[in-house]
Amino acid sequence: MEYGLVALWFVAYALLAVVGAPIASLLFERFPDRGATFALPISLAVLTLVAYWVGHARFGWVAVGVAVAVLLVASGLALRAGGSIHLRGLAAAMAVFGVAFAFLLAIRAVDPAVHPGGGEKFLDFGLIQTVLRADRLPPEDFWFAGERLRYYYGGFVMTALLSMLTDTPARYAYNLALAGFFASLVTAAYGLAGAIAASHGRSHRLAGALAALFVGIGGNLATPGRMLLGVLPDDLAAQYGRVFFAGVRGVPYEEALANLTTPKEFSYWYGRYVIDGTLNVFPLWSFLNGDLSAFMIAMTFLLGCVALSFAYYRTPETALTRRRALVFVAFPPAVGLCALISTWSVPSAVGVLWLSLALGDARPATLLPSVLARHLPTSPDATAGPARLARFRHELSRTVVAAVLACAGGLAGAALASPFLLFHRPAVRGVKFLPPRSGLGELFLVHGAFLTLFALYLVARRPRWLRARLARAPPRALAITGIASVAVFAVLGLVVDLAAVALAGPFVVAGWVLCRTRADSSRGPADATATERTRSPHRSSSGSESRILGGGGLVGYETVLIVAGAGLVLAVEFAYVSAGSITRNVRWKTVFKVYLQVWVLWGTAGGVALAWLLAAAKDTLVGALADRSAPQPRTALAAGLSILAIAALVVPATGTFAGLALATHFDDPPAESAGLDPSLDATRFVDVSRPAQAESIAWLDNRSGQPNIVTEPGTRMYTWTSAPATLTGVPTVIGWRHERGYRGAAAFEERVAAVNTIYTEPWSEGAPVIDEHDVRYIYVGPPERERYGDVQNYARQANVSVAFENSAVTIYAVDPAFVCEPEDTNCDTG
């Protein structure tokens, strides 16, 4: 185990956090830790954005030096502007980061390999290597020689910068960066949830810890549901168990029921298969699998955008300069970085900003120039007659204005990422509508834990005006109304085959209404007496009501995140991005990428909600037990005990996947790492399983620059193909079939045909192709011989020599001065 590298990287992360702390303190001045949990992401963001732009002229140590200089200057200017280093907050942030960092390093140490199967590790490692070799950005595509990369590479520029700053080879930097991104995500969730809870006057540590648990080790309800089936009678499990395996691919139901319902046979791989035709991942699944995928790296910076939106949400309307700075100065670089890392996160970041503008107390129109703002509807003071129409116009106006302003911030961010967005992003076929639907049971298995907490939370946080009206209504009428409302949503969703409307729709509506009635809640009901309006916000006009869950109180930013997550759940039921799919379900990629964002948003909000519920339940139980003579003590006791009981079920249920997956992971390591000592070396498995090929790859890795090579085409993805290019960053003529999606089927097939010509046709036909693609090395190893049989001896040609040879691999070097025009059929240049 490379403990020295672990210590080096932790110190590097800590130093970057210290440098970023003054900037964070200015942006998040009302956070309890002055934004210390976002100090590291801020430093990484500044380094990456500067290196990205400088790198278009010159990448390497020049870009690194300029990026570090800009970060230090920005930190110094922040200190002069009033920023500070909150030592206690920074220490707490690094403590959380350190625990999460060590946790994931322990996981990776027993399975460090970037093997080609079961994920995108080959792609991710190749991206790091090609960035490290690049002399300018965008880097050359290591699977499409001669062309610049067409993939989200911002996160791999960030990883390469960390590798260079610590002088760490990519084989170790891969896992150290992966652990760092996981730890940054957990720390960001801890800090954001804590800040939201602190705005309610609740413990920021409890909320932050719960959010860190949800985001870091939480899992969906499919795993505990399947384990429950394993203890039921066989006939009962077979009758009612289909919903738990609806999304499992390639395994018949009877076989899944027999093999996936006991801890002994548990496999983490099936934890992502819940909704038919989709992937439903959560952070622990993704990081446990070991991919360093772009959309995973982006999650930390999505939470950074959310934190900026929350900072705006908490800023008073009178602080106009600060509000404009947050929206038009701070937010664009954050969302621009998200676009470079993974464009999938941009709509969510802009959407959360829109919700923050639309649902916050400050009027978004005040951000506009006064000449425009004066023509917009103002908030009405009356509540009856024509004023209701005025209120509607005002709400509609602020929603539209908020959308315009959020899009403006997003477009400014897009401008910062414009070279990538305009010229180098992967090809897509646009947004399409009305994909296949999700089932109600499947949706509940994915989102049910959070929805249960949020339902309890929103009921408990009912505003004072609502509580006053509910207190006057007969209990039976309330029960009938509640059941009828739920039934209407359910019937509506099921009749039109939109189960998501039944499940997530109420949270969008209820959350929006509760956020926009904050002013009414603070003023109290219109018919309340002066005495009632001056009571504590945790007490209501009813004595018995005040005992039950703290008597409500104002909702806060956690409700904005509830609305945001519910909106995303609904969105993927109506629209999807047509970007290719490996299944018949066209929204495979859309659900895969978006649901991880939902988990991160709801995991953060869930920590706040559960912390509030636990505190409210404690207060309710203490009050009820202390004064048994008060009205309805049994109701208060039942409410408090119900919250504790549900929390006792939900939290362990979400942790079931982690317990089973980690036990299996450490007890039975994957084949690539079985029998080996713990290590963070991502390519050690090649040295052990393919030593001859490893020797040739090491020789190729020592070549300078990016000379083009030719290897077997990667038409069989997730197998050992295109490995020399992947593990070195030296571009091959055509690599994995991913390029078919990035560049189109015609371009991919044309290159495959070109490689086939080089390996199978006479020299007179292959030589022009070699010259066309500027090939410098012809790689002939086991994959090439398996595909093409006996490959010709290229060294017989005057312009070709053997550059490397061992028992399994021969690498031929093509003379750089070699010229063979297509019309020269003999290609006799000797």
N, C-alpha and C positions, 0 to 999 in steps of 0.2 A: 504494500500500500504506500502510495506516494504522499506521506504526511507533510513533507516539506513544501510540496506544491499546494496542498490544501491550505497550509498556514499562509503561504505567499498570496494566494488568491483572496483569502479572507482579509488580510491586511490591505490588499489593493482595493477591495470593495469598501472597507472601512474608510480608507483615505478619500476615496471618491465621494463617500457620503459626507465626510467632514467638509470637503470643498463645496458640495452642493447645498449644505445646510443653510448658509446665508440667503441663497436664492429662494429656497423652500420657505424660509421664515417670512419673507416678504409676500410670497404668493398665498401662504396659508397662515396668516397671522392670528386667526381666531381658532385654530386647531389647538388642542391642549398641549401638543408637543411641538407647536410651531412648524408643523409639516416635516418633522425629522424622518418619518417613515417614507417620505417621497424624495429625500435628499439624494439617495443613490440613483433612482430612476432619472432625476433631473440631470445629474452629471452625465449619465450614459446618453441621455437625449441630446445634450449640448455637444458632446464628443461626436456622436454619430451624425448629427445634422451638419456640423462643420466639416467633418471628414468627407461626408457625402458630396458636398459642393466643391471643396478643394480637390477631391479625388477625381473629378471630371477633367481637371487639368493635369494633376499628378497625384497618384495614390502611393501609399507606402509611408516611410518615415516623415516625409514632408507633410503629408496630410495629418499624421499623428501629432507632429510637433505643433502645427497651427491649431489643431483642435484643442490640445492641452493648454496652449497659451490663451485661447479665447475663453476656455472654461475658467482659468485662474483669474483673468481680467474681469469676467462677469461676476465671479464670486467676490472679488475685491470691491467692485462697484456696488454690489448688493450690501456689503458691510458698510460702505460709506453712506448708503441710502437708508440705513437704519436696520438692516438685516443683522441677524445674530446666529450664534451656534447654541442651540438649546441642549446643553450637555446631558441633562437627565433624559430628555426625550430621545436624543441621539443614542445614548447608552441602551435605553429600552428597545429602540428600533433595531440596533445591531444585535441585541440579545435574541429577539424574535428571529431576525435574519439568520443568526448563527445556528439556532436550533433547527430551523427549516433547512438550512444549507447542509448541516451534518446529517439530517434525516435522509435527504435525497442522495447524498454521497454514499451513505451506507447501502442504499438500494442499488446504486449504480456500481458499487465496488464488486458486487457478486455477479453483475451482468453488464460489463462496460462495453460490450462489442457493438460496433456499428454494422451488424450483419445485414444482408440484403433482404431477408424475409421478414414478414410481419410488421411492415411499416415503411417509413420513408427515411430511415437512417442513412442509407446509401446516398440518397439525394442530399440530405442535410450536410453530411460530412464533405461531400464533393463541393457544395456551395462554399463552405469555409475554406477549403483548399484553393479553390479558384480565386476567391477574394484575396487570400494571402499572396498568391502569385501575381495578381493584377498590377500593372503599372499605371492604369487609370480605370475609372469607372464609367459605365457599367463593366464588370469583369467579363471575360470571354466565357461563353457557354461551354462547359467541359463535356457536355453531351451533344454539342452541335458546333464542331470546330469552325472557326472563321467568322462566327457571328457573336454579337453581344448577348448576354443573358436576358431571357425574357421570363423573369420570375421575381417574386418579392425578395429582395436581397438586403434590405435595411438591417434586419436582425443579424445577418451573417457578417455585415460590415461591423456591427457592434461586437460580435464575437471575435472577429479578427483583430479589432482594436485592443480588446482585452488580452488576446494571445500575444500581440506585439508588445504591449506595455509590460507584461509579466515575463516576456521571453519564453513562452511556453509553446511547445510543438502542438499542432492541431490534434494529434492523437490523444493528448491529455486535456487540451483546452475544450474539446467537445463536451466532456462530462462535467468539467468544472464550470463551464458556462451554463450548461443545462441546470445544474444545481443552483447556480446563482439566479437564474431567471425564475425558478420555482420559489426560492427564498424571497426574491423581490416581490413576487405576486402575493405570497402569504403575508409579508410585512405590509404591503400596501393595503390589503384587505383589513388587517389589524388596525392600521392607522386611520383609514377612512371610517370604518365602523365605530371606532373609538371617538372620533371627532363628531360623528352624527349623534352618538349617545350622549356625549358631553353637552351638546346643544339642547338636550332635554333635561340636563341636570342629573343624568344617570352615570354610572361607573363606566368610564371609557375603557378601562382594562378588561372588565367582564365582557362587554360587547365586542371589543377587539379580539379577545381570546376565542369567543364563540365563532366569530366570523372567520378567524384563521383556521379553526377546526373544520368549519363547513367548506371553505375554499380549498384547504390543504389536504384533508383526508376524507371528506364527505363523499358519499356515493348514492346512487339512486336506489329506489325501493325494489328493483327487480331481484337483486341478489338476496335480501332477506325473504322476499316472497317465495323465491325458489327453494330456499332452505326450509321454509315453513311447509312447502309441499312435501318435502322429504320425510316429514314426521306424520303426515296425514295418511289415512288408509289409502291403499292403492287406487281403489275404484273412485273414491272421492277426489283424490288428486287428479286422476285422469279426466274426470268430468269437468272440473273447474280450473284446470291448470293451463289451458291453451294460451290465455292472455299473457302469461309470464314468459312464453317462448315465441310470441308472434314475430319478433324481429330476428330470431336466430336463423342464420343462413347455413345451408348445407347439412343440417342435422334434422332428420325426421322427428316429429313430435314425440313419438313413443321412446325413441332413443334419447332425446333430450330430457324427457321426464325421468328416465332411468339413470342417466349419467351426470346430470347437471343439478341435482337436488340434494347432494350430500357434500359435506366439507371435504371428504376424502377425494372426491372426483372434481373438486372445484378448479376452474380455470379462469383467470382474470380476463382472458380474451373475449369471453362471451358476455362480460358485463356491459359492453357497449351496444349489444343487440337487444333492443327493447321494442321500438316502433318498427313495424314491418317496412322494409325497403329503405331504412335509414341507419345512420350511426348516431348514437346518443352518448357522447363522451362527457367526462367531467375532468377537472384538472389532475386528480391522482391517477386516473386511468392513463391519461396521455403521458404524464411524466414517468409513470411506472413502465410504460411501454418503451420509453427511452428515445423517442423521436425528438429532434430539436426543430420542430416544425415552426414555420413562420407565424401561424395563427396562435400558437402557444406563447411564443415570445411576446406577441402583441398584447396579451392580457394585462400585463403589468402597466403598460402605457395606456390601455383603455381605461383602467382605474385611475391613472393620472389625469386623463381628460375628465372623468367623473369627479375627481377631487377638485379640479378647477371649476367645474360647474357648480359644485357644492359651495365653494368659496364665494362664487357669485351669488348663489341663492341666499347666503347668510349676510351678504353685504347690504347695509341699509340703502334705501332709495336715494337718500341725500348724498351718499358718497359716489357721485356720478363719475368722477375721473377714474376711481378704482374699478368701478363696474365696467366702464368702457375698456380699461386696460386688460381686465381679465378676459373679456370676450374677443377683443380685436388685436391684442398684443400677445397675451399668454396662450390662449387657446389655439390659434393657427399653427404655431410650431409643434404643439403636442399632437394635433390631429394630422399634421403633415407627416410627422414621424410614424404615426399609425399607418398612413398610406404606404410608406416605404417598407414597413415591416410586414403588414398584412392588410390589404385594402378592405378585406371583409369587416374589419373593425371600425372603419370610418363611418358608415351609416349609423351604427350604434352610438358612437361618440357624439356625432352631430345630433342624433335624436335625444340623447340625454341632455345636451345643452338646450335643445328646444323645450323639453319638459321643464327644465330649471327656469328658463325665462318665462314660460307660460304659466307655471304653477307657483312661482315664487311671489312674495309680497310686493317686491318692487315692480313698478309698471315697466314693461320692456320698451314702450314707446318713448320713455324718457332718454333712452340711449340714442334716439334719432335726433337730428338737428331740430331745433325748436320750431323752425318754419314748417316742418312736416308734422311734428308731434301735436301741434295745436289743432290740426284738422281731424285728429282721431277722437273717438268717443272717450269720455272720461267716466270714472266709476260713479254710478248713481248712489245717492244716499238713501233714497226712499225704497220701500219694499212692496209697494202695491200699485195697482193701476198701470198707467203707461210706463212707469219706472221699471217694471219687469221687462218690457221690451228693450228699454235702454240698457238694463243689466245684460241681457242677451247680446246686444250689439257690442257692448264693452268686452264681454268675455270672448266673443268671436274675433273682435279686433285684436285683442292682446294675443290670442292664439296665432293669428295670421302674422302679426308683427314679429312674434317670437320665432316663427318658422323662417321668416325672411332674414332675421338677424343671425339665427343659427346657421343657415345656409351661407350667409356672408362670411362667418367665421370659418366654416368648412371650406369654402372656395379659396379663402386666403391660405389655408393650410395646403390645399391642393396645388396652389401656385408654388409653394416651397418644394413640393414633390413632383413638379410638372415634368421634368425630363423623364422620370420613370413612368408616370401616368400616361404621357403622350406617346412614348416611343418604345418602352421596354416592358410593359406589363403583359401578363399572359393574355392570349386571345380569348374572348368570351363571345357568346352569341346573344347577349342581351338578357333583359329581365322578361320572364314569361309568367303567366298567371294560371291559377286553378290547377295546382298539382294534385297528386293522390292525397287522400285525407289520412289523418291519424285517428286511431280508435280511442274512445274515452278511457278504457282501462289502461291502455298502453301509455297514454298521456299522464294518467295519474301515477303510474309506476315511475315515470321519469321525474315529474314535478311535484308529486303528492306531498312529500315531506315539507317542502317550502310552502305550498299552498295551504296546508293544514295550519302551520304557524301563522301565516299571514291572515287567514280567516279569523283565527282567535284574536290576533293583534288588532285588526281593524274593528272588530266588534268591541273589544275592550277600550279602544281609543275613540269611541263614539263622541262626537263633539257635544258641548253643553246644550246647544239649541236642540240637538236631536235627543239627548237624554231627557230634557224637559218634556218634550212631546211624547217620548216613549213612556215616561212615568205616568202620564195621564191616560194612556191606553190600557185596556184590559189585557192581562197576560195571554188569555186565549186568543184574542184578536192578533196580538203580536206574533204568536206562534203560527197562526194560520197564514198571516201575511208573509212571514219569513219563508215558510215552506212553499207557499204559492210562488214567491219570487224565484226561488231556486228551481222550482219545477218549470217555470216559464223559460228560464235560460236553458235548462236541460232539454226540454222538448224542442225549443228552437234550434239548439245545436244538433240534436239527433235527427230531427225531421229533415233538415237541409244538409245532413251529413257533414256537420262541422262541430265535432265534439269539442274542439278548442274554444269555440264560442261559449259553450256551456261551462267550461272549466276556467278559462282565463278571462273571459269577457267581464264577469262581475268584478274582478279585481281592477280592470281598467276603469270601469265606470265608478265604482266605489272609491278607489284611490284618487281619481281626478276630483270627484265631488268633495271629498274630505280635505284635499289640499286647497281647493279654491274656496272653502268655507272657513279657512283659518281665522279670517277677520271676524266672522260671525261667532266663532267659538270663543275668541278672546273677549268679545263684547258681552257674550251671554245671550240667552233668549230674549226676545222683545218684551215678553211679559214678566221677566224676572224682576224682583225687587232690588233696590240698591244694596241691601244687605247680602242678597244672594250673589250679586255680581262682584262683591269684594271678597268673597271666600277664596280659599286656596284653590289653585287650579287643579288640585288633586281631589277636590270635593265638589259634590253637585248639590242641587237644591233639595235632594231627597236624602234623608239620613241613612236609610238602608242602602241607597244607591252608592253613597260615598264609601261604603265598606267593601264594595265588590270591585276588585281590580283597580283600586285607586280612583275610581270615579272618572276615568277617561282622561281628558287633557288634549292638548293640541298635537296633531300628527306633525311629522317633520320630513326630512329628506329621505328617510328610509322608504316612505310611501311613494316618493318620486321614483325610486329604484324598483319598487314593486310594480308600478305602472309600466316602467320601461321594460322590465322582463316579460310582463304579460303581453305587452304590445309586440315584442319579438316573437313570442310563442304564436300569437295570432298571425303575424306577418308571414311566417313560413307556411302557413296553411293556405294562403292566398297567392303568394308569389314565390318565385325561385330564380336563381341565376343559372342560366343555361351555360354551363362550363364543362360539359362532359361528365359522364358517370360510368361507374363500373357495374351498375345494376340497371334493371329496367326502371327503377324509380328515379325520375329525373331530378328530384330534389335531394339526392343523396348528399352532395357536397354542401348544399345550402344548410340543411339541418345539422350536419356535422359541425360546420364552422359556427353557426349562429347559436346552437344550444350550449356550446362551451361559454359563450358570452353571457347567456341567460344564467348559467350556473354561477359565474363570477359575480354578476350583479345581484342575484338573489341570495347568494351565500353571504355577501356583505350585509345586505338588508336583513337577512335571517338572523345574523348575529345581534343586530340592534333590537329586532323584534323579540327574540327570545330573552335577551337580557332584560328588556322592559317587562315582559310577562313574568319572569321569575321574580323580579323585584316587586311587581304589583301583587303577585300571588303571596309573597312573604308578608307584605303589609296587610293584605286582606286577612290572612290567617291569624296574624298576631292581633289585629284589631278584633276579630270575631272571638278569639279565645279569651281576650282580656275583658270583654264586655258581653257576656252571654245574654244579658237582659235586653240588649238592643233589638230592634225589629229585624226579623229575618236573618238570624245568625246562621241558620242552616244553609241558606242560599249562599251567603258569603263563604262559608266553609266549603261547600260543594264547588263553588267557582274556583277557589284557590287550589283545592286538591285536584280538580280536573286539569288545571294548567300544569301542575307538577306531574300528574300522571301522563299527560300527553307529551310533555318534554322528556319524561323518562322513557317513552316509547320511540319518539322521533329521533333523538340524538343517537342512541345505540343502533337504530335501524340504518341511519345514514353511515354509520361507521362499520357496518357488517362487511361491506366489500373490502375495506382497508384491512380488517383483521384477517379475513380469509386470504386475500391476495398477498399480503406481506408474509404470512406464515408459509404459504406455498412458495413464494419467491425465495425465501432464505433456506427453506428445507430442501428444495429441489431446483437448483439453479438451471438456467437454460443450457443446452448442449454445448454452445460455443464457449461457455465459461466453466463447465462442470470439471471438477478436479483441479482447478487452478486456484492459486492464492488470490485474495482480494487485490484488485488493482483498478486504476482509472484509465488504463491504456485501452483506447477504443479499437485499436487494430492488432492487439496482441493475438487475437484468435486466428488471424491470417498466418502469423509465424508458426502457430501450433498445428493448424489443420492443413495449410497449404505452404509448406516452407519453401519449396522451389519457386512458386509464384510470388511469395513474399519477397524473396531475394530480387526477383526481376522488378517488382514494384518499388522496392527501396532504391534500386539503381535508377529507375525512371524518376523517382521523387527527387533525386539529387541533381537532375538536370535543371539548369537555370531557365527562367522565362516560361513561356507556354508553347513549346514546339508541338505541332499537331501530330497525332498518332492515329493509326487505324486499328480497331479491334472488332471483334464480333459485334454485330448490331444487337441492341438490347430489346429485341422483340418479345422476349420472355421476361417480363418484369418480376421483381422480387425473387430473382435467382442470381447466381454468381455470374453475371455478365457485365461487361464494361467496367470491371473492377480496376484495371490500371488507371483509367481516367478518373474514376470516382475517388480512389484513395490517394491520388496525387494532385488532382486539379489540372493535369495536362490534358488538353482537349482531344477528344476522339471525334472521328468524322460523324458518327451517329451513335448515341447511347440509348438509354432506356426509352420505352414507348411513351413516356411522359411528353416527349417532344412532339408527339402527334397532337396532343392537346394544346401545347404552347404555340405551335407553328402551323398546324393544319396537317391533314392526312397526306396531301400531295407532297409536301416538302419532306415529310418523314419517309414516305415510301421511295422517293427519289434518292435519298441518301442511302437507304437500305440497298437499293439496286446498285448504287455506286460501290458500296463495300463488297457486295457479292461479286461484282466485276473484278475488283482488285484481287480477291482471294481465289477466284475460280477461272477467270479467263486468261488467255495468253498475255504475255507482257506487253505486246503491241496494243492491246485494248485496255489493260489495267494502268499502264504508265500515264496516259493522258488524264485519267481520273486522279491518280496520285498527284500529278502536277496541278490539276484544277483545285484540289483541296489543300495544296501546300503541305502534303504529308512529309514529315521528317523521320518518323519511325513506324515500321510495320511490325506489329506485335503478333507473334504466333505462339499460342499457349494451348492448354487443354481445351478451353471453350471453343477456340477457333478450329482445332483439329476435330473436335466432336461434331461441329456443325458442317465443316467443309471437307473432312477427310484429310488425305495427304495434301498439304499445302506446298506449293512449289518452292524451290530454293531460290530466293530472290538474289542471293549473293552472286549468282552466276551473271547478273547484269553488271555492266561496267560502272554504273552509277550507284550501286548499292553494296554495302558491306555489313558484316555481322558486328553489331555493337555490343551485344550481350548474349550469352548462351549458357544454359545449364541443362540439367537432365530433363526439364519439363518445358522450358521457354526459350525461344530464340527471338531476339529483337534485332531487326534489320534497320540500319541507318541509311537514309536516302541523302545523296549529296545535295546540299543546299543550292548548288549552282545548276542542278539538274533542270533542264527545260525540255519539255516534250509537247509540242503543239498538237492539238487534236487532229490536224490534217496530216501530221507525220505518222503514217500508219506503221512504219517500221520502227520508229522511236529509237533509232540507232544513234545515240549521242556520244558513244565512246570513242 
